[in-house]
Amino acid sequence: MQESVVEASRAFFFDVLLPILEREFPEETAQTAFGVFGYGSEVLGLDDEFSSDHHWGLRINAVMPDALFANRGAQIAQQIIPHLPESYKGYALRAGFSGGTGLSITSLEAYLRTTIGIDRAPQTYAEWLGAPEEDIVHIVNGQIWLDRLGRFSAIRDTLAGYYPEPVRLRRIAHWCRYFSGMGSYALKRANLRQNEYYANITFARSVRWAVQLAFMLEKQYYPYDKWTYAFFRRLPRLYAPLAPLVDESVRLSTPWERKLELLNRMADVLDEFMVLDGIIAAHPRFVESPTSGYRLLEHAYADILHQLPPELRGMTPEWEQVYWEQNHSHYVASLDMATWDSLLNLYPEAEAE
């Protein structure tokens, strides 16, 4: 059986690439961190039969100091090509997205800015809140095989330790506000007004917020949406009570009134764990309003806000991959249209025939 692309990439690095780099570029190699990390299903261990239709092949990710990358990055990428084989362990080296070398080099500072918006580990509450959670995953995931300076590894270790507690609580409060005020409350109103357009939008967002809250209560980062459920299954405490509610709620056959009821029960589960963990104080059971619904988690939102340092109360978290999208726009603009269309598997009908 063929090795996984990550296993083959690691073997390729130590068997073929590292000896070349240490012979031709010893000083640069000593300042560079190598491994498989960043974006892609294979880095998360979740690749399947559909994963290989784009950006697929041997990959070694490498990050080096910005000045070194500016002066030597392109030269290294080009000068190793004559020393490389056409394929390794059944994987064509010319496939993938690394320019036919298996090696994808970038600036460490640029990589960090692309993911979390700053070029080092967060140091302040504002910097922690400004780092999109799903992009922190792209720093701490995967494997590091060689990092003699230890700089990138130290940043990974800092981020892997999870948010400072006041920041975690601020994020929990924000998600409680959105789940309750812009989720279950909004779905209640959409149902009363028979507004199925808005019901679809607010319901999908609500389920997303509920699952993401489960990750925060477990002190685990959630990945981007495509892989969230796969990681949700691994949560040690909250998957079991939430999964039946989530699974029934997202079925197309589940009526709108039942979907709303299931959101309310998700709120009960999340509230119960917040009380259990001492995040909020114990409270009486509340009843649902016939017009406003069950805004339970906005009670938690206020309780948490009252506990936070004053400087954190008005801060709101970044919660989408804004820095990655900025970088992606520059990347796409650098490609010609034919190359971009081929990456999308878009081909003219005449060629497809």
C-alpha positions as CSV (number, residue, x, y, z in Angstrom):
1,M,0.0,0.0,0.0
2,Q,1.3,3.5,-0.9
3,E,2.4,5.6,2.0
4,S,0.3,8.7,2.8
5,V,1.5,11.9,1.2
6,V,2.6,13.2,4.6
7,E,4.7,10.0,5.4
8,A,6.2,10.1,1.9
9,S,7.0,13.8,2.3
10,R,8.8,13.3,5.5
11,A,10.8,10.4,4.1
12,F,11.6,12.5,1.0
13,F,12.8,15.4,3.2
14,F,15.3,13.3,5.2
15,D,16.3,11.0,2.3
16,V,16.7,13.4,-0.5
17,L,16.1,17.1,0.2
18,L,17.8,17.7,3.5
19,P,21.2,16.3,2.3
20,I,21.0,18.6,-0.7
21,L,20.1,21.6,1.4
22,E,22.8,21.0,4.0
23,R,25.4,20.6,1.2
24,E,24.4,23.5,-0.9
25,F,22.9,25.9,1.7
26,P,24.1,25.0,5.2
27,E,23.7,28.4,6.8
28,E,20.2,29.0,5.3
29,T,19.1,25.5,6.4
30,A,20.2,26.1,9.9
31,Q,17.9,29.1,10.1
32,T,14.8,27.4,8.5
33,A,12.0,25.3,10.1
34,F,10.8,22.4,7.9
35,G,7.8,20.1,8.2
36,V,4.3,19.7,6.9
37,F,1.9,22.4,8.3
38,G,-0.5,25.1,7.2
39,Y,-3.4,24.5,4.8
40,G,-4.7,21.3,3.3
41,S,-6.7,18.3,4.4
42,E,-3.7,16.1,4.5
43,V,-2.1,18.2,7.2
44,L,-5.1,17.6,9.4
45,G,-5.1,13.9,8.7
46,L,-8.4,14.2,7.0
47,D,-7.6,13.7,3.3
48,D,-9.8,11.3,1.4
49,E,-10.4,10.1,-2.2
50,F,-11.5,13.6,-3.2
51,S,-8.5,15.5,-1.8
52,S,-6.1,14.8,-4.7
53,D,-7.8,16.7,-7.5
54,H,-5.8,19.9,-6.8
55,H,-2.7,21.1,-4.9
56,W,-1.7,17.4,-4.3
57,G,1.7,15.8,-4.1
58,L,4.9,15.7,-2.0
59,R,5.1,18.8,0.2
60,I,7.7,20.1,2.6
61,N,6.7,23.5,4.1
62,A,9.6,25.7,5.2
63,V,9.6,29.1,6.9
64,M,12.8,31.2,7.3
65,P,13.4,34.8,8.6
66,D,12.0,37.4,6.3
67,A,15.3,39.0,5.3
68,L,16.8,35.6,4.5
69,F,13.8,34.7,2.4
70,A,14.0,38.0,0.5
71,N,17.7,37.4,-0.3
72,R,17.8,33.7,-0.8
73,G,14.4,32.0,-1.0
74,A,13.9,32.1,-4.8
75,Q,17.6,31.1,-5.4
76,I,17.2,28.0,-3.1
77,A,14.0,26.9,-4.8
78,Q,15.6,27.1,-8.2
79,Q,19.0,25.7,-7.5
80,I,17.8,22.4,-5.9
81,I,15.8,21.4,-9.0
82,P,18.7,19.8,-10.9
83,H,19.4,17.6,-7.9
84,L,15.9,16.2,-7.5
85,P,14.3,13.0,-8.9
86,E,11.2,13.0,-11.1
87,S,9.2,11.1,-8.5
88,Y,9.6,9.6,-5.1
89,K,7.7,6.6,-3.6
90,G,5.1,6.8,-6.3
91,Y,4.4,10.5,-6.0
92,A,5.3,12.7,-9.0
93,L,7.5,15.6,-7.9
94,R,6.1,17.9,-10.5
95,A,2.6,17.6,-9.0
96,G,1.4,19.7,-6.1
97,F,1.8,23.4,-5.6
98,S,5.5,23.7,-4.8
99,G,6.9,24.5,-8.2
100,G,8.1,21.0,-9.0
101,T,10.5,20.7,-6.0
102,G,8.3,19.4,-3.2
103,L,9.6,22.4,-1.2
104,S,7.4,25.4,-0.4
105,I,9.5,28.1,1.2
106,T,8.1,31.3,2.6
107,S,9.0,34.0,5.1
108,L,8.1,33.2,8.7
109,E,6.9,36.7,9.3
110,A,4.8,36.7,6.2
111,Y,3.3,33.3,7.0
112,L,2.3,34.5,10.5
113,R,0.8,37.8,9.1
114,T,-1.2,35.7,6.5
115,T,-2.7,33.6,9.3
116,I,-3.0,35.6,12.5
117,G,-2.3,39.1,11.3
118,I,0.9,39.7,13.2
119,D,4.5,38.4,12.7
120,R,5.0,36.9,16.2
121,A,3.0,35.2,18.9
122,P,0.2,37.4,20.4
123,Q,1.2,39.3,23.5
124,T,-1.8,41.4,24.3
125,Y,-5.5,40.8,24.7
126,A,-6.2,42.7,21.5
127,E,-3.6,40.6,19.6
128,W,-5.1,37.4,20.9
129,L,-8.6,38.5,20.0
130,G,-7.5,39.6,16.5
131,A,-6.2,36.1,15.6
132,P,-8.8,34.1,13.7
133,E,-9.3,30.8,15.5
134,E,-9.5,28.7,12.4
135,D,-6.2,30.2,11.3
136,I,-4.4,29.5,14.5
137,V,-5.0,25.9,13.6
138,H,-2.9,26.4,10.5
139,I,0.1,27.3,12.7
140,V,-0.2,24.7,15.4
141,N,-1.3,21.8,13.1
142,G,0.9,19.3,11.2
143,Q,4.5,18.3,12.0
144,I,7.8,20.1,12.4
145,W,10.7,17.9,11.4
146,L,13.7,20.3,11.8
147,D,13.8,23.7,13.5
148,R,17.3,24.4,14.7
149,L,16.6,28.0,15.7
150,G,13.5,26.9,17.5
151,R,11.7,30.2,16.7
152,F,8.7,28.8,14.8
153,S,8.4,25.9,17.3
154,A,8.3,28.4,20.2
155,I,5.5,30.4,18.5
156,R,3.6,27.1,17.9
157,D,4.0,26.2,21.5
158,T,2.7,29.5,22.7
159,L,-0.4,29.3,20.5
160,A,-0.9,25.6,21.3
161,G,-1.3,26.6,25.0
162,Y,-4.7,28.1,24.0
163,Y,-6.0,31.6,24.8
164,P,-5.3,33.4,28.0
165,E,-8.4,32.8,30.2
166,P,-9.8,36.4,30.0
167,V,-9.6,36.2,26.2
168,R,-11.3,32.8,26.1
169,L,-14.1,34.2,28.3
170,R,-14.5,37.2,26.0
171,R,-14.8,34.9,23.0
172,I,-17.3,32.7,24.8
173,A,-19.4,35.8,25.7
174,H,-19.4,37.0,22.1
175,W,-20.5,33.6,20.7
176,C,-23.2,33.4,23.4
177,R,-24.5,36.8,22.2
178,Y,-24.6,35.8,18.6
179,F,-26.1,32.3,19.1
180,S,-28.9,33.7,21.3
181,G,-29.5,37.2,20.0
182,M,-28.8,36.6,16.3
183,G,-29.5,32.9,16.2
184,S,-32.4,31.4,18.2
185,Y,-34.1,34.8,18.8
186,A,-33.9,35.6,15.0
187,L,-35.1,32.1,14.1
188,K,-38.1,32.5,16.4
189,R,-39.0,35.8,14.7
190,A,-38.4,34.3,11.2
191,N,-40.8,31.5,12.0
192,L,-43.5,33.8,13.3
193,R,-43.2,35.9,10.1
194,Q,-42.9,32.8,7.9
195,N,-39.7,34.2,6.5
196,E,-37.9,31.1,5.2
197,Y,-35.1,33.0,3.6
198,Y,-34.0,34.5,6.9
199,A,-34.8,31.3,8.7
200,N,-32.3,29.3,6.6
201,I,-29.6,31.9,7.1
202,T,-29.9,32.4,10.8
203,F,-30.4,28.6,11.5
204,A,-27.2,27.6,9.8
205,R,-25.2,30.3,11.6
206,S,-26.7,29.3,14.9
207,V,-25.7,25.6,14.6
208,R,-22.2,26.8,13.6
209,W,-22.0,29.1,16.7
210,A,-23.2,26.3,19.0
211,V,-20.6,23.8,17.8
212,Q,-17.8,26.5,18.0
213,L,-18.9,27.3,21.5
214,A,-18.4,23.6,22.4
215,F,-14.8,23.9,21.3
216,M,-14.2,27.0,23.4
217,L,-15.6,25.3,26.5
218,E,-13.3,22.4,25.8
219,K,-10.3,24.8,25.4
220,Q,-9.7,23.4,21.9
221,Y,-9.3,25.4,18.7
222,Y,-11.9,24.7,16.0
223,P,-10.8,24.4,12.4
224,Y,-12.4,26.0,9.4
225,D,-16.0,24.9,8.6
226,K,-15.3,22.1,6.2
227,W,-13.5,20.0,8.9
228,T,-15.2,21.3,12.1
229,Y,-17.6,18.4,12.5
230,A,-14.7,15.9,12.2
231,F,-12.9,17.6,15.1
232,F,-16.2,18.0,16.9
233,R,-16.4,14.2,17.2
234,R,-13.2,14.3,19.2
235,L,-14.4,16.6,22.0
236,P,-14.3,14.6,25.2
237,R,-17.2,16.2,27.1
238,L,-19.6,18.1,24.8
239,Y,-19.8,15.9,21.7
240,A,-22.0,13.3,23.4
241,P,-24.7,15.6,24.7
242,L,-24.7,18.0,21.7
243,A,-24.3,15.6,18.7
244,P,-27.9,14.1,18.7
245,L,-29.3,17.7,18.8
246,V,-27.0,18.9,16.1
247,D,-27.5,15.9,13.9
248,E,-31.3,16.1,14.0
249,S,-31.4,19.8,13.6
250,V,-29.5,19.8,10.3
251,R,-31.6,17.2,8.6
252,L,-33.6,18.7,5.7
253,S,-36.7,16.8,6.9
254,T,-36.7,18.5,10.4
255,P,-39.5,21.1,10.6
256,W,-38.6,24.7,11.5
257,E,-40.4,24.6,14.8
258,R,-38.4,21.5,15.8
259,K,-35.1,23.1,14.6
260,L,-35.8,26.0,16.9
261,E,-36.6,23.6,19.8
262,L,-33.3,21.8,19.2
263,L,-31.4,25.1,19.2
264,N,-33.0,25.8,22.6
265,R,-31.8,22.4,23.9
266,M,-28.3,23.1,22.6
267,A,-28.4,26.3,24.7
268,D,-29.4,24.3,27.7
269,V,-26.4,22.0,27.3
270,L,-24.0,24.9,26.8
271,D,-25.4,26.8,29.7
272,E,-25.2,23.7,31.9
273,F,-21.5,23.3,31.2
274,M,-20.7,27.0,31.7
275,V,-22.3,26.7,35.2
276,L,-20.4,23.4,35.8
277,D,-17.1,25.0,34.8
278,G,-17.7,28.1,37.0
279,I,-17.8,30.4,34.0
280,I,-21.2,31.7,35.0
281,A,-23.1,31.6,38.3
282,A,-25.9,29.1,38.9
283,H,-29.3,30.5,38.0
284,P,-33.0,29.6,38.0
285,R,-34.5,27.9,35.0
286,F,-36.0,30.5,32.6
287,V,-39.1,30.1,30.4
288,E,-39.3,30.8,26.7
289,S,-41.0,34.0,25.5
290,P,-43.8,33.4,22.9
291,T,-42.4,36.3,20.8
292,S,-38.7,36.5,21.6
293,G,-37.9,32.9,22.1
294,Y,-35.4,31.5,24.5
295,R,-32.5,34.0,24.8
296,L,-30.8,32.0,27.5
297,L,-27.2,32.4,26.3
298,E,-27.5,36.2,26.4
299,H,-27.9,35.8,30.2
300,A,-24.4,34.1,30.1
301,Y,-23.1,36.9,27.8
302,A,-23.9,39.5,30.4
303,D,-22.7,37.4,33.3
304,I,-19.3,37.0,31.7
305,L,-19.0,40.6,30.6
306,H,-19.5,41.7,34.2
307,Q,-16.5,39.5,35.2
308,L,-14.0,40.8,32.5
309,P,-11.4,43.4,32.9
310,P,-12.9,46.7,31.7
311,E,-10.5,46.9,28.7
312,L,-11.8,43.6,27.3
313,R,-15.5,44.4,27.5
314,G,-15.6,46.5,24.4
315,M,-13.3,44.4,22.3
316,T,-14.8,42.0,19.8
317,P,-13.0,39.0,18.4
318,E,-11.9,38.4,14.8
319,W,-13.8,35.4,13.7
320,E,-13.2,34.9,10.0
321,Q,-10.1,34.2,7.9
322,V,-9.6,37.8,6.9
323,Y,-5.8,37.8,6.7
324,W,-5.7,34.6,4.7
325,E,-8.3,36.0,2.3
326,Q,-6.1,39.2,1.8
327,N,-3.2,37.0,0.9
328,H,-5.3,34.7,-1.3
329,S,-6.5,37.6,-3.3
330,H,-2.9,38.6,-4.1
331,Y,-2.0,35.0,-5.0
332,V,-5.0,34.7,-7.4
333,A,-4.2,38.0,-9.0
334,S,-0.6,36.8,-9.7
335,L,-1.9,33.9,-11.8
336,D,-3.0,34.0,-15.4
337,M,-6.6,33.0,-16.0
338,A,-5.8,29.6,-17.6
339,T,-3.8,28.5,-14.7
340,W,-6.4,29.6,-12.2
341,D,-9.2,27.9,-14.1
342,S,-7.2,24.7,-14.2
343,L,-6.7,24.8,-10.4
344,L,-10.5,25.1,-10.2
345,N,-10.9,22.1,-12.6
346,L,-12.7,24.4,-15.0
347,Y,-12.1,23.4,-18.6
348,P,-13.9,24.5,-21.8
349,E,-16.5,22.0,-23.0
350,A,-14.5,21.4,-26.2
351,E,-11.5,20.3,-24.2
352,A,-13.6,18.2,-21.8
353,E,-14.9,16.2,-24.7
